Amino acid sequence: MDEQALLQRIREGKLVEGPQHATERYLEGLKRTLIVSADTELISAPAYLRAARHAPSLNAYVSALGIIQDELGHAHIAYRLLEDLGVNTRQLVYERDPRDFKHPYAFDVPLDSWTELVVANAFYDRAGFVLLGDIFRHTSYGPWKRALVKVDREENFHLRHGERWMEILAANPATREELQRAVDWMFVMTLEWFGLPDHLKRHTEQIEYGLKGSTNDQLRQEWMSTAVPLCERLGLRVPAHYDPQLGQYVVDCPFPAEFDEENKRWRFEDGPVSWDQVLQRWRRRGPANGELVFQLQRAYRQLAA
Amino acid sequence: MPSPEEVRQVLRSILDPEFPVSVVDLGLVRGVEVDGDVVRVRITLTSLGCPCVELIREDVRRAVQQLEGVREVVVEQVFERWSRADITPEGLQRLREAGVV
């Protein structure tokens, strides 16, 4: 199939069902998008498990484990789709260098408490929900679209779990401050998750090929449109507000900024940095990167030895 | 005070947190008693380690509390066996649409 026939097919709203309907360039873009999604779901499992140990009750622990199990299921779906496209997923999951994983930098910053875990459920899973919801509605790749029906509902449960626990922690003066501290670093971390602003974005085939429907900036807005009201309702401070004149959310802090990994805080005092500096930090990966990937690969290595 | 049927009716509006099916159609509601202004709802779960137990209990409590004449809602978790056979035909239809079964 040539480029023109493919674009014609997509414009007509017909789904691509496999390589027979696609071009090499489409397949490369699809694989790149799928790998980011698969890696993100997968790395969230050890990242969340690390923090779930601090669960305040057995029911809370079981909820956290249920979420982790869902995430592994979602990762499996995406890797399975990659396998069907001829990608060696065994190599991808078990033999890849930790720094070559494509999940957002956010997951390389360790979650150290139950508070940070539930904010991750409310913020990070919301980002996943926004991104996958967009893919579900717009993707031109049929097998992915069908697989996402179930993912959408499960992420909904993760969000509710996160929101419910944020409510509980916000209502208690003894835990409120710790919650605010988690929100302080994790809110901006999730803003960054959506990536380069539209005017700097290089890969355009994602939109062109209908792999996704909305741009990074649109998705960042969509995330803020529910995350900001949630925080306002709970009386938590966030550096963003809705501007009725612009008809959109405005970020009120230097963004993007440099992140102090050791103290988990944004160095707003240094002012905004360039996205090139952010990309450099992402490429270096964060403090928990090696540990989390090691956990995923440990048993495979032991069996192979 | 509401009748048990009215309580069941309101429970039909409560969706399972993970699936687009009501707790009634999923076969989780195992008894409704109205005793004056106290409503007792007995629910079971699809598995012993159900990750959504707190959410379901809260949803049930909140919804029933809205009914006129209700002062207290007791959500009692019973450990009755649950299986696929407990899902109503409507529930199965919804799950099929969601690609779950």
Interface residues (C-beta under 8 A of the other chain):
Chain A: N59 A60 V62 S63 A64 L65 G66 I67 R146 V149 K150 R153 E154 N156 F157 R160 H161 R164
Chain B: P17 E18 F19 P20 G49 C50 P51 C52 V53 E54 L55 E58 A98 G99 V100
